[in-house]
Amino acid sequence: MNLTLRQLKIFEAVARCLSYTRASKELHLTQPAVSMQVKQLEESAGLPLFEQIGKRVFLTEAGQEMAHYARSVLDTLQEADQVFDEMRGMERGCLRIAVASTANYFVPRLLAAFCQRYPAVKVSLDVTNREGLLNALADNEVDLVIMGKPPDSMDLLAEIFMDNPLVVIASPQHPLAGEKNIPLQRLQEETFLIREQGSGTRSATERFFIDRDLSLSSAMEMSSSEAIKQGVEAGLGLGLLSLHTLEMELTLKRLVLLDVQELPILRKWYVMYRTGKRLSMVAQKFREFVLEESQSILDLPTLS
């Protein structure tokens, strides 16, 4: 059945008023125009929708069925208008975000504060390593990504919102704990617990040592920051992680920071999206929220 939204609106008005004259006045149309649209709808349905007895207009059985579906369609469209109005006014919407696994130590607090301000917003959060984030950006699977250094190979709009220092951690019982101004070369004698291939933290660590003609002579690969922290605490070796992953362990004195020359590795956190992508109102507001308010919301450990 071929019909138009205009035909449905006109039919619904006539069915509700049971009068072509009143419906035409309500719709600001001429009565012949209303009659023509109803006739075209009847031809499309293949059944009469109204019958006139004397001067009164009645719905036929088919007309009653059509009125039910017309109201349902129009109610749904009205609801859609309301939803889009609310989205434009930031009352609701869906935010798709992917973050580096290291950023997951603080991003949930940002999301909690954002959702408290906009309670009808739905959030889809994907936590993955750098490789997964680049794939999400390439495939346009998310609105925004929070990660470290943006890739040179992709056209992105990336903005810094917070420092991300990488620091060396040790067990409080480690021989280097408490020493001052440790030479960087001294770390070559230690076993390091490092992240898996594809991790931004590992890439930054390897670049840092290669640029200084140094290498980590002994390394144990682990798949998460949590595994590294537990391994360091157990005395398996040293770790080099984002300061933002260490809040609890430093507070409880399960781990200590080593005072090493040329460290920490000074990195940045970025919020980014593909150039040319049209951000939804929700995504735009969250981007602004991260850039303007993350520092005041997050209570993160410091180097001092």
C-alpha positions in Angstrom: 0.0 0.0 0.0 1.4 3.3 -1.1 0.5 6.3 1.0 2.1 9.6 2.2 2.5 11.1 5.7 0.3 14.0 4.4 -2.5 11.6 3.6 -2.3 10.0 7.0 -2.4 13.4 8.8 -5.4 14.5 6.8 -7.2 11.2 7.3 -6.6 11.2 11.0 -8.0 14.7 11.3 -11.2 13.7 9.4 -11.5 10.5 11.4 -11.2 12.4 14.7 -13.6 15.2 13.7 -15.9 13.0 11.6 -16.3 16.1 9.5 -14.5 17.2 6.3 -15.4 20.8 7.1 -14.0 20.8 10.6 -10.9 18.9 9.5 -10.2 21.3 6.7 -10.4 24.3 9.1 -8.1 22.6 11.6 -5.6 21.8 8.9 -5.9 25.2 7.1 -6.8 23.5 3.8 -9.7 23.7 1.5 -12.4 21.1 1.8 -11.8 19.8 -1.8 -8.1 19.4 -1.0 -9.0 17.3 2.1 -11.5 15.2 0.1 -9.0 14.6 -2.6 -6.3 13.3 -0.2 -8.8 11.0 1.5 -9.9 9.7 -1.8 -6.3 8.9 -2.8 -5.8 7.1 0.5 -8.9 5.0 -0.1 -7.7 4.1 -3.6 -4.4 3.0 -2.1 -6.1 0.9 0.6 -8.6 -0.5 -2.0 -11.4 0.0 0.5 -13.8 2.8 1.5 -12.7 4.4 4.7 -15.7 6.7 5.3 -19.4 6.5 4.6 -21.8 9.4 4.7 -25.4 8.8 6.0 -27.4 11.9 5.6 -25.2 14.8 6.6 -23.1 12.7 9.0 -19.7 11.1 8.3 -18.9 7.7 9.8 -15.8 5.4 9.7 -16.2 2.1 7.9 -14.7 -1.0 9.4 -11.6 -0.5 7.2 -11.6 3.2 8.3 -11.5 2.2 12.0 -8.5 0.0 11.3 -6.8 2.7 9.3 -7.5 5.3 12.1 -5.8 2.9 14.6 -2.6 2.7 12.5 -2.6 6.3 11.5 -2.7 7.4 15.2 0.1 4.9 16.0 2.3 6.2 13.2 1.7 9.8 14.0 2.2 9.2 17.8 5.5 7.5 17.0 6.6 10.4 14.8 5.6 12.9 17.5 7.7 10.9 20.0 10.6 10.9 17.6 10.3 14.7 17.3 10.4 14.9 21.1 13.5 12.7 21.3 15.4 14.8 18.8 14.3 18.0 20.5 15.7 16.6 23.7 18.9 15.5 22.0 19.4 18.9 20.6 18.8 20.2 24.2 21.2 17.6 25.6 18.6 15.7 27.6 19.4 12.3 26.1 21.4 10.6 23.5 24.1 7.9 23.1 27.8 8.4 23.6 30.2 5.8 22.1 33.7 6.1 23.5 36.8 4.0 23.4 39.7 4.5 25.9 43.2 3.2 26.4 43.3 0.6 29.2 45.4 2.9 31.2 42.8 5.7 30.9 40.2 3.4 32.4 41.6 4.2 35.8 40.1 7.7 35.6 37.6 7.8 32.7 34.8 6.1 34.7 34.9 9.1 37.1 34.6 11.5 34.2 31.6 9.5 32.8 29.9 9.3 36.2 30.1 13.1 36.6 28.9 13.6 33.0 26.0 11.2 33.4 25.0 12.8 36.7 24.6 16.1 34.8 22.8 14.4 31.8 21.1 11.4 33.4 19.2 10.3 30.2 22.5 9.9 28.2 23.4 6.3 27.5 27.1 5.4 27.3 28.9 2.6 25.5 32.5 2.3 26.8 35.2 0.1 25.1 38.5 -0.3 27.0 41.3 -1.6 24.8 45.0 -1.2 23.9 46.4 1.3 21.4 46.0 -1.1 18.5 42.3 -1.6 19.3 41.8 2.1 19.6 43.3 2.7 16.1 41.0 0.1 14.7 38.0 1.7 16.3 39.0 5.0 14.8 39.7 3.6 11.4 36.3 1.7 11.3 34.4 4.7 12.6 33.0 2.5 15.4 33.1 5.2 18.2 32.4 8.9 18.6 35.5 9.8 20.7 38.7 8.1 21.7 40.9 8.9 24.8 44.5 7.8 24.5 48.1 8.9 24.4 50.1 10.1 21.4 47.9 10.4 18.3 49.1 8.3 15.3 50.8 10.1 12.5 49.1 7.8 9.9 45.5 9.0 10.5 43.8 12.3 10.0 42.5 13.2 13.4 41.4 16.1 15.5 43.2 15.5 18.8 43.3 17.8 21.8 45.3 17.6 25.0 43.4 17.7 28.2 45.8 16.3 30.9 49.4 15.3 31.5 50.3 11.6 31.6 53.7 11.0 33.2 55.2 7.5 33.0 57.1 6.6 36.2 59.3 3.8 37.4 57.8 1.8 40.3 59.3 -0.7 42.7 58.5 -2.7 45.7 59.2 -0.8 49.0 61.8 -3.5 49.7 63.7 -3.1 46.4 67.3 -2.0 46.9 66.8 1.2 44.8 63.8 2.3 46.9 64.6 5.5 48.6 67.7 6.3 46.6 68.0 9.7 45.0 69.0 10.7 41.4 69.4 7.2 40.2 71.3 7.1 36.8 69.1 6.0 34.0 71.8 3.5 32.9 71.4 1.7 36.2 68.0 0.5 35.1 69.6 -1.7 32.5 70.7 -4.0 35.3 67.1 -4.6 36.4 64.3 -6.9 35.3 61.4 -4.8 33.9 57.8 -5.9 33.7 56.3 -4.5 30.5 53.0 -4.4 28.7 52.2 -6.4 25.6 52.9 -5.5 22.0 50.3 -2.9 20.8 50.3 -1.1 24.1 50.9 2.7 24.0 52.8 2.5 27.3 55.2 -0.1 25.9 55.7 1.8 22.7 56.6 5.0 24.7 59.0 3.1 26.9 60.8 1.4 24.0 61.1 4.8 22.2 62.5 6.5 25.3 65.3 3.9 25.8 66.1 3.6 22.1 66.5 7.4 21.8 69.1 7.2 24.6 70.9 4.2 23.1 69.8 2.1 26.1 67.8 -1.1 26.3 66.0 -3.2 28.8 68.2 -6.2 29.0 65.7 -8.4 30.9 61.9 -8.0 30.5 58.8 -10.0 31.4 55.8 -9.3 29.3 52.4 -8.9 31.0 49.0 -8.2 29.5 47.7 -5.4 31.9 48.8 -2.7 34.2 47.2 -4.6 37.1 49.4 -7.6 36.4 52.5 -5.4 36.3 51.7 -3.7 39.6 51.1 -7.0 41.3 54.3 -8.4 39.9 56.3 -5.4 41.0 54.7 -5.6 44.5 55.7 -9.3 44.7 59.3 -8.4 43.8 59.5 -9.7 40.3 61.1 -6.5 39.0 60.5 -2.9 38.2 57.6 -1.4 36.2 57.2 1.7 34.1 53.5 2.8 34.1 51.3 5.8 33.9 51.1 7.7 37.2 47.3 7.6 36.8 47.2 3.8 37.4 48.9 4.0 40.8 46.6 6.0 43.1 45.6 3.2 45.4 49.0 1.4 45.6 50.9 4.7 46.4 48.4 5.7 49.0 48.6 2.3 50.7 52.4 2.3 50.2 52.4 -1.0 48.4 54.6 0.5 45.7 57.1 3.4 45.6 58.3 5.7 42.8 61.9 5.6 42.0 63.8 8.9 41.6 65.5 8.2 38.3 67.4 10.7 36.1 65.5 11.9 33.0 62.3 10.4 34.2 59.3 10.5 34.3 58.5 10.2 30.6 56.3 13.2 30.0 53.3 12.2 27.9 49.8 13.7 27.4 46.3 12.5 27.3 44.3 13.3 24.2 40.6 13.3 23.4 40.3 12.7 19.6 38.0 11.8 16.7 38.3 11.4 12.9 38.5 14.6 10.8 35.3 15.2 9.0 33.2 13.2 11.5 30.0 14.9 12.6 29.8 14.6 16.3 26.4 14.3 17.9 25.4 16.9 20.5 26.2 14.4 23.3 29.6 13.7 21.9 30.3 17.4 21.5 29.2 18.1 25.1 31.4 15.2 26.4 34.4 16.5 24.5 33.9 20.0 26.0 33.4 18.4 29.4 36.7 16.5 29.2 38.6 19.5 28.0 37.2 22.0 30.5 36.4 20.0 33.6 38.6 16.9 33.9 41.3 18.6 35.9 38.8 19.8 38.6 36.9 16.4 38.8 39.9 14.0 38.9 41.9 13.7 42.1 45.0 12.0 40.7 48.4 11.3 42.3 51.2 13.8 41.8 54.9 13.4 41.5 55.7 15.6 44.6 
